[in-house]
Amino acid sequence: MHTFYQEALNIFGNKQAALRFRGLDLTFTLSQGLFSSADIDTGTRFLLKVLSKCWDQDAAEGLPLPATVLDAGSGVGVIGTALGAALKGQEKLLVRCQDRDELARVFTIANARANHVPPDVLEAYTEPLLNCPPGSSWDLIISNIPAKTGKPVLEDFVRGSAELLSSRGKVLVVIVNPLAAIFRTWIIESGLVILHEETGKDHTVFLYSRGKDFLTGKSVLDITDDGSPYIRNEGPCELEGEVFTIRTFHGAADFDNPGMLVQNTAKLISRLNLAKKFHQQKIKILIHEPGQGHLPVWLSRYFGDSLRSDIILSGRNILSLGAAQYNLKKHGQLARVLPAIDLGFDKNQIGQLLEKNDDPRLIVAFQEVVPGVERWGAIWEGLPGLLRPGDVAVMGFTSSEADRFDRIKPKGFSRLNDLKRNGFRVMAYQRT
């Protein structure tokens, strides 16, 4: 296995779990940063049990197994890996795994390789549900669909998944029982055919396909498109005296209005008067975990003409990256996005985007904490490769995590200022 993926398992993995599927014994590394961290969840096990029964029925009827599979919302890669291992050897087999979380993509590939599923069989991408190359079609779309993704997204998934099926394609979904009735209604109202339904203690599995009266023609929307089910709200917000419009999205981090951590960060940057510090210079800005885009938009307005032509957005959640990029574009600011786990693990990829030039740099980071994983030392190790003397990093945390981060500050950085309010603390450092 490539050392990049092995390193991810070593750093972010917390335990291993076993799964037996179609006579194969598989082992998966889990992470407390991803669903499900204690064990392979009961919904996934139930889904695979039902799938195996359906395949036995298909074999009895002389029907072929799927050759193209889309695993929508892959998590650590249990479903995609299990199917890739069971179907391995079929001609032109492709299993495409997708998840909004970059850590999930990395774990999916790592677990697939650990279970001897080769790269030409299983691919993994950081992308929204059902986001696939134009013209692609699937013999099987399978998902342990996350209930918290929001009802508009769940409802759109029903018809959107059917749009992507091949002529013999089927969709297999497991959903928590409280949502089973409404999910069944969406299937029927979309003109789809329920081929099999099975209810367990906590979950219900639906197998459905297109009926003869199902009309295709709806393309899968980008999350930011008008009419997208991911859109949650749109309206004005205020941050440090600036009023601007923000569109917020289901699945992206933060709220419709700026949270306290974002408010503290903007206030500290204003207090440091960084716009004056970099006056008449072109500043390069990287924002790690940009949420819905409140702070990126505010920064673009705060620095104005001092800002270079693009802002770099990095982070685990592709929905947050897309939301922030969209909101910046609506305010006339270009942005580039990079799915990245953290400033230490992905320091090389982030450094390449920052480019080698003489522009001063500002990094603003809200590092997502993985329970049980201490990354503050690794982030301090990564920062010198991203900042040059005089550059500034503004780091936002809960107060307890901020204390741990600041306590191990290495030589070569000086703390300019900090702001602590309502359980959150933001600290600004300059590289000396």
C-alpha positions in Angstrom: 0.0 0.0 0.0 1.2 3.5 -0.8 2.8 5.1 2.3 0.4 8.1 2.1 -2.6 5.8 2.7 -0.8 3.7 5.3 0.1 6.9 7.2 -3.5 7.9 7.2 -4.6 4.6 8.8 -1.8 4.8 11.3 -2.6 8.4 12.4 -6.4 8.6 12.2 -7.4 4.9 12.7 -8.7 3.9 16.1 -9.5 0.2 15.7 -10.2 -2.7 13.3 -13.4 -4.4 12.5 -14.2 -7.7 10.7 -16.8 -8.4 8.1 -17.8 -11.6 6.3 -19.5 -11.1 3.0 -20.2 -13.7 0.3 -17.6 -16.1 1.9 -14.9 -13.5 2.1 -13.3 -12.4 5.4 -12.6 -8.7 5.3 -11.0 -6.4 7.8 -11.4 -2.6 8.0 -9.6 0.2 9.9 -12.1 2.6 11.4 -11.7 6.2 12.5 -13.3 8.3 15.2 -13.4 11.1 12.6 -15.8 9.0 10.4 -19.0 7.1 10.7 -19.0 4.5 12.3 -16.0 4.5 14.7 -17.0 1.8 17.2 -17.8 -1.0 14.7 -19.2 -1.5 11.3 -22.7 -0.1 11.9 -25.8 -2.3 11.9 -27.3 -0.5 9.0 -24.4 -1.4 6.7 -24.4 -5.0 7.9 -28.2 -5.2 7.3 -27.8 -3.6 3.8 -25.1 -6.1 2.8 -27.1 -9.0 4.1 -30.1 -8.0 2.0 -27.9 -7.4 -1.0 -26.4 -10.9 -0.7 -29.9 -12.5 -0.7 -31.0 -10.4 -3.7 -27.9 -11.6 -5.6 -28.7 -15.2 -4.8 -32.2 -14.6 -6.2 -30.8 -13.0 -9.3 -28.5 -16.0 -9.8 -31.4 -18.4 -9.5 -33.2 -16.4 -12.2 -30.1 -16.3 -14.5 -29.6 -12.5 -14.1 -26.0 -11.1 -14.2 -24.3 -9.5 -11.3 -23.6 -5.7 -11.6 -20.5 -4.6 -13.5 -20.7 -0.9 -12.6 -21.3 0.1 -9.0 -21.7 3.5 -7.3 -21.2 3.6 -3.5 -22.8 6.9 -2.5 -21.5 8.1 0.8 -18.7 5.6 1.3 -17.5 6.4 4.8 -14.4 4.3 5.5 -15.2 2.2 2.4 -16.9 -0.9 3.9 -19.6 -1.2 1.2 -17.5 -0.4 -1.8 -14.7 -2.6 -0.7 -17.0 -5.5 0.1 -18.6 -5.3 -3.3 -15.2 -4.8 -5.1 -13.8 -7.9 -3.4 -16.9 -10.0 -4.1 -17.2 -9.0 -7.7 -13.5 -9.0 -8.5 -12.7 -10.9 -11.6 -15.7 -9.7 -13.6 -14.8 -8.1 -16.9 -14.8 -4.3 -16.9 -15.8 -4.1 -13.2 -15.8 -0.6 -11.8 -16.7 0.4 -8.2 -16.9 4.2 -7.8 -17.0 5.4 -4.1 -17.9 8.9 -3.2 -18.1 10.9 0.0 -18.1 14.6 0.9 -15.2 14.0 3.4 -11.6 13.9 2.2 -10.7 11.7 5.2 -13.3 9.2 4.0 -11.9 9.1 0.5 -8.4 8.3 1.9 -9.7 5.6 4.2 -11.8 4.1 1.5 -8.8 3.6 -0.8 -6.6 2.5 2.1 -9.2 -0.2 3.2 -9.8 -1.3 -0.4 -6.0 -1.8 -0.9 -5.7 -3.6 2.5 -8.3 -6.0 1.3 -6.6 -6.6 -2.0 -9.2 -4.7 -4.2 -7.0 -3.2 -6.9 -7.0 0.4 -8.2 -8.5 -0.5 -11.6 -11.5 -2.0 -9.7 -12.2 0.6 -7.0 -11.9 4.4 -7.3 -12.8 6.9 -4.6 -13.6 10.6 -4.9 -14.4 13.5 -2.6 -17.7 14.7 -4.1 -21.4 15.2 -3.3 -23.8 12.3 -3.6 -24.5 11.3 -7.2 -21.9 13.6 -8.6 -20.5 11.5 -11.5 -18.9 12.1 -14.9 -21.5 13.1 -17.5 -23.0 10.2 -19.4 -22.1 7.6 -16.7 -24.6 4.9 -15.8 -24.6 2.3 -13.1 -25.9 -1.3 -12.8 -26.1 -0.8 -9.0 -26.2 2.4 -6.9 -25.9 1.5 -3.2 -26.0 3.7 -0.1 -26.3 3.7 3.6 -27.6 7.2 3.2 -27.0 9.6 6.1 -30.3 10.7 7.6 -28.8 14.0 8.8 -28.1 15.1 5.2 -31.5 16.8 5.2 -34.9 15.8 3.7 -34.6 17.9 0.5 -31.3 16.1 -0.3 -32.8 12.7 0.6 -35.8 13.3 -1.6 -33.7 14.4 -4.5 -31.5 11.3 -4.1 -34.5 9.0 -4.9 -35.1 10.4 -8.4 -31.5 11.5 -9.0 -30.2 7.9 -8.4 -32.8 6.5 -10.8 -31.6 9.0 -13.5 -28.1 7.4 -13.3 -29.1 3.8 -13.7 -28.3 1.6 -16.7 -31.0 -0.2 -18.5 -30.8 -3.1 -16.0 -29.8 -0.9 -13.1 -31.1 -0.9 -9.5 -30.8 1.2 -6.4 -30.3 -0.4 -3.0 -30.6 2.0 0.0 -30.8 1.5 3.8 -32.5 4.2 5.8 -33.4 4.5 9.5 -36.9 3.3 10.3 -38.3 6.8 11.3 -37.7 7.9 7.7 -38.8 4.7 6.0 -42.4 5.8 5.3 -41.6 9.1 3.7 -38.8 7.4 1.7 -41.3 4.9 0.4 -43.6 7.7 -0.6 -40.8 9.5 -2.5 -40.0 6.3 -4.4 -43.6 5.8 -5.5 -44.3 9.4 -6.3 -41.2 9.5 -8.5 -42.7 6.7 -10.7 -40.2 4.1 -9.5 -40.8 0.4 -8.8 -40.0 -1.1 -5.4 -38.5 -4.5 -6.2 -37.9 -5.5 -2.5 -38.4 -4.0 0.9 -37.1 -5.4 4.2 -37.4 -4.0 7.7 -35.1 -4.8 10.5 -34.9 -3.6 14.1 -33.6 -0.1 13.3 -33.4 0.1 9.5 -35.3 -0.5 6.3 -33.8 -1.5 3.0 -35.4 -0.5 -0.3 -34.4 -2.0 -3.7 -36.0 0.0 -6.5 -35.6 0.6 -10.3 -37.1 2.7 -13.0 -40.6 1.8 -14.1 -41.8 1.8 -17.7 -43.4 5.2 -17.1 -40.3 6.8 -15.6 -39.2 9.8 -17.7 -35.5 10.7 -17.6 -34.0 14.0 -18.6 -33.2 15.7 -15.3 -29.5 16.2 -15.0 -27.9 15.9 -11.5 -27.4 19.4 -10.2 -24.3 21.0 -8.8 -24.9 21.7 -5.1 -24.8 25.5 -5.7 -27.2 25.6 -8.7 -30.5 27.4 -8.3 -33.0 24.7 -7.4 -30.4 22.4 -5.9 -31.8 20.5 -2.9 -28.6 21.3 -1.0 -29.6 25.0 -0.7 -30.7 25.8 2.8 -31.1 29.5 3.0 -30.0 32.8 1.4 -30.0 36.2 3.0 -28.0 39.0 4.6 -25.5 38.6 7.4 -23.2 40.9 9.3 -19.6 40.4 10.3 -17.5 43.1 11.9 -19.7 45.9 10.5 -19.8 44.5 7.0 -23.2 43.4 5.7 -23.3 40.9 2.8 -25.5 38.1 1.4 -24.6 34.5 2.0 -26.2 31.3 0.5 -26.0 28.4 3.0 -26.1 24.7 2.2 -27.2 21.5 3.8 -24.1 19.4 4.8 -21.7 22.3 4.9 -20.3 23.3 8.3 -21.5 26.4 10.3 -24.8 28.2 10.5 -26.8 30.6 8.4 -25.2 33.4 10.4 -21.5 33.5 11.4 -20.8 31.4 14.5 -18.8 32.6 17.5 -15.5 31.2 16.2 -15.9 33.1 12.9 -16.9 36.3 14.8 -13.8 36.0 17.0 -11.5 35.5 14.1 -12.8 38.5 12.2 -12.6 40.7 15.3 -9.0 39.6 16.0 -7.9 40.3 12.4 -9.5 43.7 12.6 -7.8 44.4 15.9 -4.4 43.5 14.4 -5.2 45.8 11.4 -3.7 43.3 9.0 -5.2 45.3 6.0 -2.8 48.2 6.9 0.1 45.8 7.6 -0.2 44.4 4.0 -1.2 47.7 2.4 -0.1 48.1 -1.2 1.0 44.4 -1.3 -0.7 41.5 -2.9 -1.5 39.0 -0.2 -2.1 35.3 -0.7 -4.8 33.9 1.6 -5.4 30.3 2.5 -8.5 29.4 4.6 -8.7 25.9 6.0 -12.2 24.6 6.8 -14.1 27.7 5.5 -17.6 26.7 6.6 -20.4 28.3 4.6 -18.1 31.1 3.4 -18.8 33.9 5.9 -15.2 34.5 6.8 -13.8 34.1 3.2 -16.3 36.7 1.9 -15.6 39.1 4.8 -11.8 38.7 4.2 -12.2 39.4 0.5 -14.0 42.7 1.4 -11.6 43.5 4.2 -8.5 43.3 2.1 -10.0 44.6 -1.1 -7.4 45.5 -3.7 -4.6 44.1 -1.5 -5.9 40.6 -2.3 -4.5 38.5 -5.1 -6.8 37.2 -7.8 -7.7 34.0 -5.9 -8.2 32.7 -2.4 -7.3 29.1 -1.6 -9.8 27.0 0.3 -8.8 23.7 1.9 -10.6 21.3 4.1 -12.2 17.9 4.5 -15.8 18.7 3.5 -16.3 19.2 -0.2 -19.7 20.7 0.5 -18.1 23.5 2.6 -15.5 24.1 0.0 -18.2 24.4 -2.7 -20.3 26.6 -0.6 -17.5 29.0 0.2 -16.3 29.0 -3.4 -19.8 29.9 -4.6 -20.3 32.7 -2.1 -16.9 34.2 -3.0 -17.7 34.1 -6.7 -21.1 35.8 -6.1 -19.1 38.6 -4.5 -16.6 38.8 -7.4 -13.8 36.9 -5.8 -12.2 33.8 -7.4 -11.2 30.8 -5.3 -9.4 27.5 -5.7 -10.4 24.5 -3.6 -8.3 21.6 -2.3 -9.7 18.7 -0.3 -7.3 18.3 2.5 -7.3 16.6 5.9 -5.2 19.1 7.8 -2.3 21.5 7.4 0.2 18.9 8.6 -0.9 15.8 6.7 -1.5 17.7 3.4 1.3 20.3 3.7 2.9 19.3 0.4 -0.3 19.7 -1.7 -1.2 22.9 0.1 2.3 24.3 -0.4 2.1 23.7 -4.2 -1.1 25.7 -4.4 0.4 28.6 -2.4 3.1 28.8 -5.1 6.6 30.2 -4.8 6.6 33.9 -5.1 7.3 36.9 -2.9 3.7 37.7 -1.9 3.0 37.8 1.8 0.8 35.0 3.1 -2.1 34.8 5.6 -3.4 31.4 6.7 -6.6 31.2 8.6 -7.4 27.7 9.9 -10.2 26.1 11.9 -8.8 22.6 12.3 -11.4 19.9 12.7 -10.6 17.7 15.7 -10.6 13.9 15.4 -11.3 12.5 18.8 -8.4 10.7 20.3 -6.0 12.0 17.6 -3.4 14.7 18.6 -2.4 16.7 15.5 -1.2 20.0 17.0 2.5 19.0 16.8 2.1 17.9 13.1 0.4 21.2 12.2 3.2 23.2 13.8 5.6 21.1 11.8 3.7 21.8 8.6 3.4 25.6 9.1 7.1 26.5 8.4 6.8 25.1 4.9 3.6 27.2 4.2 4.8 30.5 5.8 7.9 32.6 5.3 9.3 35.2 7.7 6.7 38.0 8.3 3.7 35.8 7.2 0.8 35.4 9.6 -1.3 32.4 10.7 -4.6 32.9 12.5 -5.8 29.7 14.2 -9.2 29.2 15.8 -10.2 26.5 18.3 -12.2 25.7 21.3 -10.5 27.3 24.4 -9.2 23.9 25.7 -7.7 22.9 22.3 -6.2 26.4 21.8 -4.3 26.0 25.1 -2.9 22.7 23.9 -1.9 24.1 20.6 -0.2 27.2 22.0 1.6 25.3 24.7 3.8 23.5 22.1 4.5 26.6 19.9 8.0 26.0 18.5 10.8 28.5 18.0 10.4 30.6 14.9 6.9 31.9 15.7 5.8 34.7 17.9 2.2 35.2 19.1 0.9 38.6 18.0 -2.4 38.6 19.9 -5.3 36.4 20.8 -9.1 36.7 21.6 -11.1 34.4 23.8 -14.9 34.6 24.1 -17.7 32.2 24.8 -15.6 29.1 24.9 -13.6 29.8 21.7 -10.1 31.2 21.3 -8.4 32.6 18.2 -4.6 33.2 18.2 -2.5 35.0 15.6 1.1 34.0 15.1 3.8 35.6 12.9 6.7 33.6 11.5 9.9 35.3 12.6 
